[in-house]
Amino acid sequence: MKTAIAITLSAAALALSASGPAAADTSDKTIALSNNYAGNSWRQAMLASWKKITDKAVADGLVKSADAFTTAENQATEQAAQIQNMILQGYSAIVVNAASPTALNGAVKEACDAGIVVVSFDGIVTEPCAWRVAVDFRKMGEGQLDYLAGRYPDGGNLLEIRGLAGTSVDTEIHEGIAKGVEAHPKFKIVSAVQGDWTQTVAQKSVAGVLPSLPEVVGVVTQGGDGFGAAEAFKAAGRPTPTIILGNREDELRWWKAQKDASNYETMSVSIAPGVSTLAFWVAQQILDGQEVPKDLVVPFLSIDQAGLEKSLETTEAGGVANVEYSQDDAKTVIAGSAK
């Protein structure tokens, strides 16, 4: 079944391959990744993609270094201190996956004032001096309701699983889901729980509310939580609703097993962990002297019923369906966002 979201896995890859080095010399430039959280498979895949692409860029002499740092706790204060330390170390650019869209703005402004390029991605910052690389998370949330409306024209009750509290990603996906419910008023969110984008947290949270829930036709999610929700419904002995998945390998493998057994249908959608590599190339292009819009929008990855098997084949065990971006991909996204 086709999903209501138009961007597919293959389209999101942009059908481009890497090409030669940048026109100007950035070989003496240093780029740092400031990451606030690494406690799920998406973040681990994001860090692995960063290392894979940046190691080659360093080996090819495109940049001098591309170090990655993750805070011990998911706290904006700790990440702000981390960024301030990067300023003292004199990095040319800092790529940030932010714990908060606003709480890091002071540290980000300090970096900009020190002449450092700051590019935020996934969890973006609102400080005007920084660049932002993100998907339309509101559309991603809204699209889940569009899909469910196609499956259940009479509507029904829904359970919502939210992500990390306080992050821009959680807020925007939630707002998109709320907008989708407004557009499809036959659906009703009967409960919302925190899943922290993690299977174990989601499973515990869903299990805690299931005894008090009426029948639900669907579970709207943010990623990393679908399989945990399925396990909670199974343990409670309740029928499995249509759970929107988040491109994790365990979710896709579970989906295939259900599809083979009973033709279970759903969809899966998430931002590619490899967006970190796009943010790296955007920073490199800015250091290269290129004109780059402050806000760049990249496609999210959507997997439908027909594309499940192919996507599962290319997703590493314990990983996430992914796209890693080349320098040419970055140039294409920059050019498209400038129009």
N, C-alpha and C positions, 0 to 999 in steps of 0.2 A: 504494500500500500504506500502511495506517495504521502509524505508528510506535508503539513501546511507550510513548513518553512522551506523556502526556495533554495537556500544555500546547501549543497550536498558536500559530502566528503571530498569527492574528486574536484568539485569546483573550488572548494576552499584552498586546495593545493596550488591554485593559480596557474597550473600547467607551465611553470617556468623552471629553468635550471640555472645553476650558478654559472657565472661568467668570470671575466678577468678582474683584476684589482681596481680599486678606485683611481680616478684620474689624478687626484692630488695625493700628497704623501701624508698619511696618518700613522706611519710606522713608529713614531715616537710617542704616540698617544696611549694613555692608560684608561681603561674603563672598568668600573666596579659594579657588581650587582648587589643591591641591598634587598634582601628577602626577609619577610617577617614571620614565615611559618613554613615548616616542611613536614607536617604530620600526616600527610595523606599521599596517595599514589599520584595524584595530579601534580602536586608540588615536587615530588621526587622526579617525575618525568620532566618537569619544567627545568629542574637543575641539571638533569642529565643532558637535555637538549642544549642548554647553555654551554655546558662543558664541551660537548661534541663539536659544536659549530665554532665556538671561540678558540678552542685549542688549535683548530685548523687555521683560523684567521691569524693567530699569533705565529704559528709555524710558517705561514705564507708571508709573514712580514707586514701584514695589513695594519696591525696594532702591536704595541709593545707588550701589553698584558690585558687580561680580562678576568680579574679575580671575582669570586663569588663568596658572599657572606650571608649567613642566616642567623637571626637573633635566637637566643635560647628560649624566649617566651614570646607569645603573640601579643606584644604590648607596644603601643605607639611610642611611649617614652623611651623604651629601649632601642627602638629602631631610629628614633630621632638622634639619640646619642651615637648610634652606629654611623649615621650619615655625617654627623659632626666630626667623628674620627676620620672618616674618608676625606673630608675637607682638609683636615690637618695633614693627611698623607699626600695631598696634592694630586688627586686623580683628575684626569681631563674631563671625564664624564661619569655620571652615576646613573645607573638604570635601577628603578625602584619598583618593587611590588609592594604596595603600601598597606599598612595595617589600618589606616584610616584616610579618608579623602581630605580631611582638614587638619588633623592633629600633627601632621608632619610638615605643614606649610612653613612654619618658622625655620626649621632646619633646611628645607628645600630652598627658601629664599636666601639663607646664608650661603648655600652652595652657589646659587646663581650670582650673588654679589661677589663671590670669590672667582668668578669667571668660569665656573664648572657647568657643563651641559647636564641637565637633569631630564631624563625620559622616564615617565611612569607608564606601567602597563598592568593589565588585569586589575589589580587594586590601584586605581589612579589617585593622583592628588589634584587639588583645585587651585594651587598656587599658580598665578598666570605666567610666571617665568618658565614653568616646566612644560614639557611636551607630554602628550597623553596618547597611548596606543591601546585601544580597547575595542571590544565588540559591542554591539547594541544589546546590552543585557536585558533591557526592558522588552525589546522585541523577542528575545529568547524566552522570557517568561510568558509574554502574551501569546507566542506561537504554541505553547503547550495547550492553552485553552482552545485555540483554533483547531488543533489536532483532535482534542477530546470532543469538541462540538461535532466534528465530522463522524466520530465513532458513536457518540451518544446524543442524538438530536433531541431527546427528551431531558437531557441534563442529568443532574444527580449530585450527591454529596462528594466533596473532595477533601482529602487530607493534604496539607501543605508542609513540606519539610524545608526549613530555612538553613542558611549557611552560617558563616562566622559573623556573630553580631558586631555591628559597628563598621563593617567594611562596605565600600561602595558597591561591590559585587552583590552582596546579600540584599542591600537596600534596593538596587535597581531591578534585580530579578523579581523580588517581592512586589515591587511597584508594577512590573509588567504583568505578573499573575493577577494582581488586583484589577488592572485595566482589562485583562482578558475576561475576568468574571463579570465586569460591567458590560462588556460587549456580548457576553453569553449568559444572561441573567438566570437561565434555568439551572446553572451550577451554583453551588454554595460551598464555601470553605467552612467545614464544621469543626476543624481543629488545626492549629499550626504548632509545630514542635521544632526545636533546634536540632540540627543534624551535624553542624560543623563541617560539612563536606566529607564526612568520614563514616564508613560503614558501621563501625561498632557503636559510635555515638547515636547515629540514626536508628539503629536497631533497638537500642535501649529506650530512646525517646518515644519511638512508635509503640513499642511494647507497653510503655507506661500509660498511653492514652487509649489503646485499643478496647479495653473492657468497657469504656464509657461511650464509645463511638457507635453511631448508627451504621447501617450499610453504606459503604463508599464505593463509587464506581471508578475513581481514579486517585492517584497520588501525584501531585505536582512537586517538583524537586529542583535542586540546584546543582547536582553532580556529586558523585561519591557516596550517595545516600540510598540509591535505588535498591541495591542488593540487600542492604541492611533492612530496608522496609519489607522486602519480600520475605526475608527470614523471620521477621516479627509476625507477619500475617500467618506464615506457615506454623510457627510455634503456637500461635493462638488458635489454630484450627479454623481460621476464617478463610473464605474464598479470596483468591488473589485478585485484586483490582488491576486496572491498567496503570502500571507504574511507569512514569516517564524516567528514562535512564540517563546516565551522564557519561557515556563513552568509556567507562572503566572496563578493563578486560573481564573482571569477575562478573560484572553486570551483563556484558555481551555473551559470555559463556552460559550464564543462567538463562538469558533470553533464548538462546539457541536450543537449550535443553527443553524449555517450555514450548517453544515453537515446534520442535520435533515431536513432542509428546501430545500436544493438544492444539497446535496451531495458534498458540498465544500470540497476540499482536500488541505492539507498542511502538515507540520511537525513542531515539536517544540523541541527546544534543549537549554540547559543551563547547567551551573555548579550547583551542588546541594548546597543550602545554608548550609547544614550540613557539608560542607567541613571544617568549623570552628572547628567542633568536631574532625575531623581527625587531624587537626593541633595541637589541644590540646593534643591528645594522642601521637602524634609524639614528642612533647615537653616533655611529661611525660616519654616516652621511652628513650629519650636522657638523661634526669636527672636520669633515672634508670641505666645508664651506658651502654646502648645498642649501638652498632655500627649502625649508620643511614646514608645512602647516603645523600649528600647535596641537591640533586634534586629528588623529588618524583612526579610521574605522576599518577593522579587518573582519572577514567572515567568520562565523562560528561553524563548527562541524556538526552536521546532522546526518544521522543514519536511519534509514527507513527499513521496512520489513524485507524488501528485496535486496538491500545492500548489506544485510547483517553478516552473512557468511564471509563475504569478501573483506569486510572491515575487521572481522575477528581474525582472519588469516594473517593480517598485517599488524596486529596489535600484540605486543610482547606480553608474556605471562606476567601478571601482577602490574601491568602498565595501563596506559590510556591510549586510545586512538589519537594519532598525532600527525602534525605537519611541522616540519622544520623549514625555515625560510632562508632563502639565499639573498645575496646582495641585490640581485636583479628583482627579486620579489619585493624588497623594500623600496626600490626605485619605482616599481609599478604602483604600490600602495601610496607612496608619496605623491606621485603624479595624479592618481585618481582622487586623492583627498584635496588636491589643490584646485580641482575644477569647480 
